[in-house]
């Protein structure tokens, strides 16, 4: 059983194999109230206690076969919550013994896993809404559990909600039952083993529309048609993933477009990917995020990191598969162009953290560290670049792609460490392609890639075809900026650019000295970036303006950071606004006034960013 510094549960002694949730959703008191029944198996002899992770939960009772058991709590920590110690009495479990523990509990308002939204925070403005976000270690704030990805379990649930609200979960719906005139119970079952961080619940005024043979998109009714149109390519992504890897195991692949405060681009909850409404660009230009979340169906959900120190095994692999899918559907030049954008994001985050910061290692040490504090593009983009480099070293896709399938087959249903991944890579390559592949793998700087902070030890070369025009236009603007002459530019400069090319153009501008105010005015006059709808473009344009201390952008920044809560956008923009000469008080005031809008995870991170001094 793997080591996990982020859990205090006794995972080496007992293991949860299944859990059953029976919860009532109480919007008035903002709590989930009910029971969880944990099915456990002993992994060792002479076990007389069970230790579970909790955070901001009220535990009312613990019982086994109807008999009450004694329990007590350990010391509370801000980062990891409070351990729940359950005394098994006279029992001393032996290896293989199975027991069920029923725990009556309720969540508290401070639960970091659950965001409760007032009707005013929804699109429809009529009904309340809730959604959960358990990654990385927030499942313990939803239910008492062994909150570690090294434990994988099946689960079932019965969720009682008031009409006309609907419950959805990261599981297959298996029925509905009326409870009187005003309530309904929604029943769910997840038969494929998942780690605790993939247990997910959403409740709201939700409607669905089929967008493929195994996919339904769910949203509030007001945005259903827009979402169904935006995500109509979903089945193509799934089918391409199956061609690259193994058959899709989860039965359904539904999408839930959440309210604006959702803190991530997407969350790969099985059977029900959560996505941000910032993807609704009205031109399908941002749906790559769905390809990413679909790739998690294999990398992360099926083959899972053993603990958060090996998070890159989830995210680096997923980005790699996502770009394989996009390469199959849109050509390798597009896939490599996406990699260029990713490299820039990696450079930015390592600059933010500091290139010597140990948290920028691909395999960081997380003892006494909240996994949320090291969230960055490192596991995603450094991980992708590592796999891209290995693919090149072993001779290209013809050798690496058969290995990808074998990796999923070997580790499906398991939680693994980097060492286990590396050992299988070596054995597969040598067994299938000969000892020369082992010799090739031995040339890789494993320590530099895995354990050293900062940028990767090797810079991969990506196809520059689509980037060339972006780079040249940015160069022209940088030259014009130094001369103060802007007459040469027109709307025709970017009329044939894709959204991603516009993004890369703005990324390149960010690499030069900040634009002068006349340059910003001139650029906005010809390209109209201030009024663009695409969230990725808005984000980069606003960064350019803030770095130039261009104050007319301030109200647009405030509007953007208060109409959506995606951390990718709001955290950097708050930091940049806070760092301007005249924007610091505005940043703090805006955050304090809108704090309740943000998900608890996002609010905590923004507070650390701008209120820590």
TORSEKOL-211584 format. One line per field, with one value per residue (C-alpha): y, x, z; residue number from 1. Coordinates in pm, whole numbers, plus 50000, padded with zeros to 5 digits. Layout:
N
c2: (Y,...) .
c1: (X,...) .
c3: (Z,...) .
nr: (NUM,...) .
END
This chain:
613
c2: (50000,50336,50612,50923,51233,51393,51142,51045,50746,50403,50299,50036,49854,49877,49960,50089,49878,50037,50319,50401,50759,50848,51225,51492,51826,52109,52441,52636,52538,52475,52123,51768,51548,51169,50864,50699,50325,50219,49861,49788,49501,49448,49444,49328,49139,49267,49583,49733,50082,50261,50610,50831,51177,51452,51829,52048,51754,51694,51322,51212,50838,50540,50190,49836,49594,49827,49846,50191,50230,50480,50747,51059,51326,51407,51754,51982,52112,52388,52184,51825,51855,51629,51257,51050,50756,50473,50218,49866,49760,49401,49322,49262,49222,48976,49005,48972,49041,49253,49496,49770,50094,50326,50689,50945,51293,51625,51869,52222,52556,52582,52264,52327,52056,52212,52546,52658,52915,53155,53183,53519,53337,53116,53192,53144,53344,53136,52830,52758,52535,52332,52155,51973,51979,51709,51718,51717,51646,51788,51462,51455,51770,51590,51261,51077,50864,50740,51049,50921,50833,50512,50378,50299,50199,50161,50368,50404,50695,50808,51187,51356,51697,51936,51963,52081,52042,51752,51573,51448,51251,51107,50779,50621,50724,50410,50554,50820,50795,51045,51133,51304,51598,51813,51587,51332,51080,51030,50700,50639,50364,50374,50020,50112,50173,50540,50734,50954,51276,51163,51144,51439,51582,51870,51984,52253,52338,52114,52001,51763,51721,51428,51522,51172,50800,50799,51168,51418,51779,51914,52282,52529,52553,52902,52788,52432,52494,52694,52420,52139,52322,52401,52044,51846,51699,51509,51163,51219,51285,50968,50749,50884,50815,50457,50416,50541,50348,50098,50081,50348,50175,50419,50364,50726,51040,51335,51700,51940,52311,52466,52817,53077,53032,52685,52727,52505,52467,52119,51837,51481,51336,50993,50973,51346,51588,51928,52222,52597,52819,53016,52745,52868,53084,53057,52934,52596,52740,52631,52275,52126,52127,51853,51648,51690,51575,51280,51177,51157,50866,50661,50871,50958,50792,50443,50463,50681,50853,50676,51012,51380,51369,51169,51395,51430,51069,51197,51531,51496,51180,51343,51644,51404,51201,51518,51642,51301,51328,51681,51571,51290,51523,51847,51750,51729,52095,52192,51953,52095,52448,52362,52241,52581,52751,52501,52570,52939,52858,52644,52925,53167,52938,52849,53220,53281,53001,53064,52835,52690,52622,52247,52251,52300,51952,51703,51477,51720,51621,51713,51623,51890,52067,52125,51988,52294,52517,52362,52361,52489,52391,52192,51845,51921,52080,51954,51611,51642,51753,51461,51210,51390,51366,50994,50931,51092,50902,50561,50631,50813,50736,50396,50268,50488,50449,50067,50133,50384,50114,49866,50120,50152,49774,49709,49961,49995,49998,50062,50353,50378,50559,50704,50414,50161,50361,50378,50008,49907,50150,49985,49628,49696,49863,49595,49304,49433,49627,49492,49592,49897,50069,50015,50174,50468,50510,50510,50833,51024,51258,51097,51293,51621,51558,51414,51562,51892,52218,52468,52422,52080,51974,51941,52190,52002,52143,52185,52258,52638,52656,52800,53009,53184,53449,53517,53567,53799,54017,54043,54143,54420,54551,54546,54746,54992,55021,55137,55391,55507,55460,55239,55338,55010,54788,54697,54444,54232,54141,53881,53817,53473,53383,53108,53186,52994,53198,53517,53370,53298,53646,53795,53549,53675,54038,53944,53833,54185,54506,54629,54819,55195,55334,55469,55118,54963,55217,55153,54773,54780,55012,54766,54430,54513,54287,54471,54364,54009,53726,53448,53412,53302,53613,53844,53703,53762,54106,54217,54089,54299,54608,54554,54503,54838,54996,55094,55207,55219,54836,54826,54816,54542,54338,54383,54270,53961,53847,53891,53721,53393,53224,53012,53020,53013,53360,53522,53450,53606,53901,53977,53953,54184,54437,54428,54500,54813,55152,55254,54915,54755,54889,54811,54449,54401,54579,54376,54046,54127,54237,53926,53665,53470,53436,53228,52861,52809,52669,52972,53221,53073,53093,53451,53556,53414,53594,53948,53977,53795,54098) .
c1: (50000,50139,50256,50035,50139,49796,49587,49581,49352,49504,49518,49784,49558,49209,49075,48734,48592,48245,48046,47677,47559,47209,47184,46918,47004,46904,46934,46786,47068,47325,47407,47397,47249,47232,47456,47747,47804,48163,48244,48597,48842,49136,49480,49665,49607,49509,49331,49105,49044,48954,49090,48912,48975,48721,48705,48418,48183,47952,47958,47653,47705,47902,47755,47831,47543,47321,47561,47695,48074,48284,48463,48670,48849,49218,49370,49245,49485,49404,49543,49432,49127,49059,49115,48813,48916,48661,48710,48609,48569,48663,48709,49058,49030,49248,49366,49071,48800,48517,48305,48049,48050,47748,47819,47543,47673,47616,47837,47882,47853,48234,48273,48543,48399,48055,47956,47600,47468,47183,46931,47090,47418,47259,47161,46790,46784,46492,46637,46936,47220,47503,47803,48097,48468,48664,49003,49255,49174,48823,48623,48684,48473,48187,48191,48410,48640,48988,49063,49355,49382,49562,49219,48976,48618,48274,47984,47608,47394,47039,47006,46686,46610,46315,46117,46172,46547,46743,47049,47334,47642,47965,47781,47503,47149,46947,46610,46398,46147,45884,45885,45555,45449,45758,46064,46232,46513,46763,46952,47301,47553,47923,48039,48390,48633,48718,48926,48742,48826,48604,48286,48080,47731,47541,47186,46993,46730,46890,46778,46953,46987,47145,47452,47571,47501,47642,47643,47394,47479,47315,47273,47024,46749,46856,47187,47100,47082,47406,47587,47450,47573,47914,47990,47848,48194,48208,48154,48441,48674,48561,48588,48937,49044,48923,49125,49437,49386,49121,48738,48562,48469,48232,47908,47799,47998,47777,47874,47745,47794,47814,47738,48009,48180,48317,48693,48838,48815,48682,48674,48685,48419,48338,48021,47965,48244,48195,48289,48307,48064,48369,48400,48080,48267,47988,48240,48355,48706,48752,48616,48967,48906,48647,48909,49127,48856,48767,49134,49108,48866,49183,49457,49356,49018,49116,49490,49525,49809,49892,49923,49946,50326,50271,49992,50176,50078,49720,49773,50087,49949,49608,49754,49960,49650,49442,49700,49709,49329,49354,49633,49413,49116,49284,49636,49972,50050,49753,49861,50215,50075,49883,50212,50369,50087,50140,50514,50443,50203,50474,50730,50487,50407,50769,50853,50567,50673,51048,51268,51432,51100,51085,50712,50804,50960,50753,50753,50749,50772,50440,50488,50297,50204,49845,49824,49616,49916,50126,49854,50008,50072,50382,50221,50031,50291,50617,50454,50346,50692,50848,50631,50689,51064,51042,50840,51119,51393,51232,51189,50858,50484,50517,50694,50528,50162,50154,50307,50030,49765,49971,50011,49632,49578,49851,49735,49356,49177,49500,49675,50042,50364,50618,50856,50589,50521,50892,50955,50673,50794,51137,51001,50753,51008,51272,51029,50858,51131,51463,51748,51836,51524,51656,51983,51786,51583,51904,52009,51719,51800,51545,51651,51646,51298,51139,51315,51473,51278,51238,51203,51262,51624,51537,51343,51137,51114,50758,50631,50625,50404,50098,50306,50514,50257,50180,50548,50603,50302,50412,50761,50611,50411,50716,50909,50621,50593,50954,50904,50557,50420,50114,49976,50084,49832,49478,49204,49336,49641,49445,49132,49262,49395,49228,49138,49448,49669,49530,49611,49970,50005,49905,50136,50425,50336,50363,50723,50828,50846,50500,50315,50285,49938,49924,50016,49736,49487,49604,49592,49245,49122,49216,49162,48883,49029,48861,48514,48599,48379,48640,48757,49112,49161,49003,49237,49556,49452,49371,49711,49882,49689,49753,50126,50121,49925,49657,49380,49090,49102,49034,48652,48674,48900,48660,48372,48562,48677,48329,48128,48325,48541,48781,49112,49316,49178,49087,49404,49653,49423,49373,49750,49827,49559,49687,50042,49950,50014,49648,49474,49575,49286,49043,49164,49119,48783,48653,48757,48616,48283,48257,48420,48095,48068,48386,48419,48584,48901,48932,48852,49123,49384,49295,49312,49665,49757,49644,49561,49860,50075) .
c3: (50000,49894,50124,50126,50324,50272,50470,50836,50773,50843,50477,50543,50790,50640,50295,50188,49905,49874,50028,50030,50077,50195,50210,50229,50069,50304,50124,50417,50655,50378,50491,50359,50628,50647,50661,50488,50518,50456,50358,50480,50455,50691,50530,50843,51167,51510,51385,51655,51519,51198,51132,50878,50736,50810,50778,50891,50950,51244,51327,51528,51564,51438,51440,51324,51272,51473,51767,51861,51856,52046,51845,51904,51703,51681,51669,51395,51129,50881,50596,50653,50880,51176,51215,51320,51543,51557,51835,51725,52089,52162,51794,51658,51283,51097,50737,50499,50759,50620,50823,50753,50951,50936,51020,51078,51004,50836,50654,50787,50611,50611,50404,50145,49918,49874,49730,49803,49559,49613,49328,49240,49165,48900,48542,48603,48931,49066,49239,49464,49345,49493,49352,49503,49420,49602,49431,49584,49952,49995,49992,50369,50382,50205,50401,50653,50437,50359,50154,49950,49581,49682,49790,49506,49572,49419,49553,49553,49667,49743,49734,49855,49707,49698,49376,49105,49167,49021,49160,48941,49047,48912,48868,48665,48758,48839,48937,49102,49384,49497,49869,49940,49730,49758,49751,49532,49584,49302,49306,49170,49128,49033,48959,48842,49128,49186,49439,49690,49504,49214,49421,49299,49345,49185,49260,49079,48823,48564,48222,47983,47608,47428,47223,47134,47173,47528,47615,47755,47834,48154,48234,48364,48098,47993,47844,47736,47361,47356,47549,47332,47021,47171,47278,46987,46901,47233,47080,46837,47129,47312,47001,46923,47280,47241,46920,47097,47419,47533,47520,47729,48057,48225,48030,48004,47937,48035,48072,48335,48264,48609,48728,48682,49020,48934,49002,48725,48348,48400,48652,48525,48755,48604,48394,48453,48365,48529,48302,48338,48144,48027,47759,47593,47343,47080,46821,46966,47000,47363,47357,47381,47756,47695,47509,47817,48059,47833,47834,48213,48162,48116,48274,48629,48659,48540,48611,48918,49101,49429,49606,49516,49487,49168,49036,48704,48626,48609,48442,48230,48075,48023,47842,47629,47531,47480,47227,47060,47018,46879,46645,46510,46460,46352,46244,46418,46351,46568,46843,46843,46841,47160,47308,47237,47431,47713,47731,47781,48068,48226,48203,48368,48660,48728,48725,48972,49208,49164,48957,49271,49443,49522,49440,49073,49061,48864,49168,49464,49830,49992,50357,50556,50230,50118,49761,49667,49747,49472,49205,48882,48521,48627,48648,48326,48100,48247,48256,47892,47787,47973,47788,47456,47518,47604,47286,47083,47268,47204,46834,46792,46804,46631,46943,47206,47108,47156,47498,47583,47537,47735,48018,48054,48035,48292,48551,48491,48827,49018,49188,49097,49179,48938,49008,48909,48590,48506,48573,48337,48069,48075,48077,47794,47568,47622,47589,47274,47094,47222,47450,47239,47379,47732,47621,47478,47799,48002,47824,47984,48274,48507,48813,48622,48487,48801,49102,48998,49030,48749,48374,48215,48147,47776,47562,47305,46954,46829,46479,46438,46125,46300,46539,46275,46177,46546,46626,46330,46414,46778,46662,46446,46740,46966,46708,46664,47043,47068,46786,46890,46536,46479,46136,45967,46150,46045,46112,45825,46039,46235,46026,45920,46266,46465,46826,46933,46702,46856,47198,47094,46946,47283,47462,47249,47328,47697,47641,47536,47735,47844,47573,47597,47650,47292,47170,47375,47242,46884,46920,47070,46797,46521,46698,46951,47222,47511,47392,47279,47419,47423,47787,47696,47482,47740,48003,47806,47683,48036,48154,47886,47995,48367,48314,48134,48425,48173,48405,48154,48164,48541,48514,48250,48480,48770,48547,48430,48776,48923,48649,48666,48930,48727,48914,48593,48520,48851,49049,48801,48729,49098,49153,48861,48957,49315,49190,48993,49148,49160,49153,49482,49689,49404,49391,49765,49772,49475,49632,49977,49828,49606,49827,49872,49494,49471,49549,49893,49729,49499,49777,50000,49723,49619,49984,50009,49686,49768,50139,50287,50357) .
nr: (1,2,3,4,5,6,7,8,9,10,11,12,13,14,15,16,17,18,19,20,21,22,23,24,25,26,27,28,29,30,31,32,33,34,35,36,37,38,39,40,41,42,43,44,45,46,47,48,49,50,51,52,53,54,55,56,57,58,59,60,61,62,63,64,65,66,67,68,69,70,71,72,73,74,75,76,77,78,79,80,81,82,83,84,85,86,87,88,89,90,91,92,93,94,95,96,97,98,99,100,101,102,103,104,105,106,107,108,109,110,111,112,113,114,115,116,117,118,119,120,121,122,123,124,125,126,127,128,129,130,131,132,133,134,135,136,137,138,139,140,141,142,143,144,145,146,147,148,149,150,151,152,153,154,155,156,157,158,159,160,161,162,163,164,165,166,167,168,169,170,171,172,173,174,175,176,177,178,179,180,181,182,183,184,185,186,187,188,189,190,191,192,193,194,195,196,197,198,199,200,201,202,203,204,205,206,207,208,209,210,211,212,213,214,215,216,217,218,219,220,221,222,223,224,225,226,227,228,229,230,231,232,233,234,235,236,237,238,239,240,241,242,243,244,245,246,247,248,249,250,251,252,253,254,255,256,257,258,259,260,261,262,263,264,265,266,267,268,269,270,271,272,273,274,275,276,277,278,279,280,281,282,283,284,285,286,287,288,289,290,291,292,293,294,295,296,297,298,299,300,301,302,303,304,305,306,307,308,309,310,311,312,313,314,315,316,317,318,319,320,321,322,323,324,325,326,327,328,329,330,331,332,333,334,335,336,337,338,339,340,341,342,343,344,345,346,347,348,349,350,351,352,353,354,355,356,357,358,359,360,361,362,363,364,365,366,367,368,369,370,371,372,373,374,375,376,377,378,379,380,381,382,383,384,385,386,387,388,389,390,391,392,393,394,395,396,397,398,399,400,401,402,403,404,405,406,407,408,409,410,411,412,413,414,415,416,417,418,419,420,421,422,423,424,425,426,427,428,429,430,431,432,433,434,435,436,437,438,439,440,441,442,443,444,445,446,447,448,449,450,451,452,453,454,455,456,457,458,459,460,461,462,463,464,465,466,467,468,469,470,471,472,473,474,475,476,477,478,479,480,481,482,483,484,485,486,487,488,489,490,491,492,493,494,495,496,497,498,499,500,501,502,503,504,505,506,507,508,509,510,511,512,513,514,515,516,517,518,519,520,521,522,523,524,525,526,527,528,529,530,531,532,533,534,535,536,537,538,539,540,541,542,543,544,545,546,547,548,549,550,551,552,553,554,555,556,557,558,559,560,561,562,563,564,565,566,567,568,569,570,571,572,573,574,575,576,577,578,579,580,581,582,583,584,585,586,587,588,589,590,591,592,593,594,595,596,597,598,599,600,601,602,603,604,605,606,607,608,609,610,611,612,613) .
END
